[in-house]
Amino acid sequence: MDIHEIDNLYQAKSLSSQKINKDNRFKQIFDQKLAGIHAATSQIPLDCKRDVLDQSDKILHLLDDYARELTDPAKTLKDIEPLVESIRNEVSLIEDEAAKKVYNDNELEKIIKDLTITANVAISKFHRGDYI
């Protein structure tokens, strides 16, 4: 077995971990989707839409924090669990808010649905033990 190959694999993993810390991909994707929504054509009051979007932004920041903590070798899963529970609470809140406030806006409903699915998959993977 070649020890240098093992070292190269470790180097590649640490480089990908650094990339996650720098680029905030969840936030970038969210901002791109928001750019496609036209507030003027929506029938939802702007304040309601803003509340839902603010809640979405909060979840995205939590997901970025979660991704960053998963790549930190000093963090244990027990250390990360409170963050996962915060994500779960925020997702349940946004699902309730979206059901009440986001109606007749298919684009915003799709963003909320995609966001909640992404967050729920991350939560499920955490509890299933994918990161052990």
C-alpha positions as a Python dict, from the first residue, in 0.01 Angstrom:
ca = {
    (1, 'M'): (0, 0, 0),
    (2, 'D'): (132, 341, -95),
    (3, 'I'): (128, 585, 197),
    (4, 'H'): (147, 880, -41),
    (5, 'E'): (-192, 787, -192),
    (6, 'I'): (-352, 799, 151),
    (7, 'D'): (-195, 1139, 215),
    (8, 'N'): (-323, 1265, -123),
    (9, 'L'): (-677, 1152, -38),
    (10, 'Y'): (-659, 1335, 294),
    (11, 'Q'): (-531, 1651, 122),
    (12, 'A'): (-817, 1638, -129),
    (13, 'K'): (-1075, 1610, 151),
    (14, 'S'): (-929, 1901, 344),
    (15, 'L'): (-932, 2120, 31),
    (16, 'S'): (-1299, 2045, -28),
    (17, 'S'): (-1369, 2128, 337),
    (18, 'Q'): (-1203, 2465, 296),
    (19, 'K'): (-1419, 2536, -8),
    (20, 'I'): (-1737, 2479, 193),
    (21, 'N'): (-1618, 2726, 453),
    (22, 'K'): (-1558, 2997, 196),
    (23, 'D'): (-1840, 2991, -57),
    (24, 'N'): (-2173, 2977, 136),
    (25, 'R'): (-2339, 2781, -146),
    (26, 'F'): (-2680, 2764, 20),
    (27, 'K'): (-2697, 3143, 36),
    (28, 'Q'): (-2582, 3183, -326),
    (29, 'I'): (-2844, 2944, -459),
    (30, 'F'): (-3112, 3112, -251),
    (31, 'D'): (-3015, 3456, -382),
    (32, 'Q'): (-3029, 3329, -741),
    (33, 'K'): (-3378, 3191, -688),
    (34, 'L'): (-3491, 3516, -527),
    (35, 'A'): (-3370, 3711, -827),
    (36, 'G'): (-3625, 3520, -1035),
    (37, 'I'): (-3923, 3623, -823),
    (38, 'H'): (-4111, 3933, -931),
    (39, 'A'): (-4273, 4105, -633),
    (40, 'A'): (-4491, 4325, -855),
    (41, 'T'): (-4673, 4031, -1013),
    (42, 'S'): (-4738, 3849, -688),
    (43, 'Q'): (-5070, 3867, -506),
    (44, 'I'): (-4906, 3813, -168),
    (45, 'P'): (-4863, 4123, 45),
    (46, 'L'): (-4501, 4232, 50),
    (47, 'D'): (-4473, 4216, 431),
    (48, 'C'): (-4588, 3851, 435),
    (49, 'K'): (-4344, 3765, 161),
    (50, 'R'): (-4064, 3944, 343),
    (51, 'D'): (-4135, 3750, 664),
    (52, 'V'): (-4117, 3418, 481),
    (53, 'L'): (-3799, 3522, 299),
    (54, 'D'): (-3635, 3636, 623),
    (55, 'Q'): (-3720, 3300, 779),
    (56, 'S'): (-3574, 3126, 472),
    (57, 'D'): (-3257, 3328, 500),
    (58, 'K'): (-3223, 3227, 865),
    (59, 'I'): (-3250, 2859, 770),
    (60, 'L'): (-2987, 2905, 499),
    (61, 'H'): (-2746, 3058, 748),
    (62, 'L'): (-2808, 2767, 984),
    (63, 'L'): (-2741, 2520, 701),
    (64, 'D'): (-2416, 2699, 618),
    (65, 'D'): (-2314, 2681, 985),
    (66, 'Y'): (-2408, 2312, 987),
    (67, 'A'): (-2194, 2239, 679),
    (68, 'R'): (-1903, 2428, 835),
    (69, 'E'): (-1931, 2238, 1165),
    (70, 'L'): (-1946, 1901, 988),
    (71, 'T'): (-1609, 1973, 832),
    (72, 'D'): (-1452, 2075, 1164),
    (73, 'P'): (-1266, 1772, 1301),
    (74, 'A'): (-1275, 1921, 1652),
    (75, 'K'): (-1657, 1908, 1660),
    (76, 'T'): (-1837, 1593, 1766),
    (77, 'L'): (-2186, 1501, 1657),
    (78, 'K'): (-2298, 1574, 2011),
    (79, 'D'): (-2163, 1929, 1971),
    (80, 'I'): (-2351, 1971, 1642),
    (81, 'E'): (-2685, 1831, 1763),
    (82, 'P'): (-2821, 2162, 1906),
    (83, 'L'): (-2767, 2323, 1567),
    (84, 'V'): (-2956, 2040, 1398),
    (85, 'E'): (-3244, 2090, 1640),
    (86, 'S'): (-3245, 2464, 1564),
    (87, 'I'): (-3272, 2383, 1195),
    (88, 'R'): (-3560, 2145, 1265),
    (89, 'N'): (-3745, 2412, 1467),
    (90, 'E'): (-3696, 2679, 1201),
    (91, 'V'): (-3812, 2443, 927),
    (92, 'S'): (-4132, 2362, 1114),
    (93, 'L'): (-4192, 2734, 1166),
    (94, 'I'): (-4145, 2817, 800),
    (95, 'E'): (-4373, 2533, 694),
    (96, 'D'): (-4647, 2679, 915),
    (97, 'E'): (-4577, 3036, 796),
    (98, 'A'): (-4570, 2935, 431),
    (99, 'A'): (-4899, 2751, 462),
    (100, 'K'): (-5059, 3068, 599),
    (101, 'K'): (-4882, 3340, 401),
    (102, 'V'): (-4759, 3195, 71),
    (103, 'Y'): (-5055, 3123, -146),
    (104, 'N'): (-5090, 3173, -521),
    (105, 'D'): (-4717, 3236, -559),
    (106, 'N'): (-4589, 2917, -717),
    (107, 'E'): (-4227, 3036, -740),
    (108, 'L'): (-4205, 3125, -372),
    (109, 'E'): (-4384, 2805, -274),
    (110, 'K'): (-4130, 2607, -477),
    (111, 'I'): (-3838, 2783, -305),
    (112, 'I'): (-3985, 2710, 38),
    (113, 'K'): (-4052, 2350, -58),
    (114, 'D'): (-3696, 2302, -191),
    (115, 'L'): (-3551, 2463, 120),
    (116, 'T'): (-3752, 2250, 361),
    (117, 'I'): (-3671, 1932, 169),
    (118, 'T'): (-3299, 2015, 173),
    (119, 'A'): (-3306, 2091, 546),
    (120, 'N'): (-3511, 1781, 628),
    (121, 'V'): (-3272, 1560, 428),
    (122, 'A'): (-2976, 1707, 619),
    (123, 'I'): (-3154, 1644, 949),
    (124, 'S'): (-3243, 1287, 850),
    (125, 'K'): (-2886, 1212, 744),
    (126, 'F'): (-2760, 1345, 1075),
    (127, 'H'): (-2996, 1129, 1280),
    (128, 'R'): (-2945, 828, 1056),
    (129, 'G'): (-2573, 842, 1129),
    (130, 'D'): (-2438, 921, 784),
    (131, 'Y'): (-2163, 1137, 936),
    (132, 'I'): (-2021, 883, 1180),
}
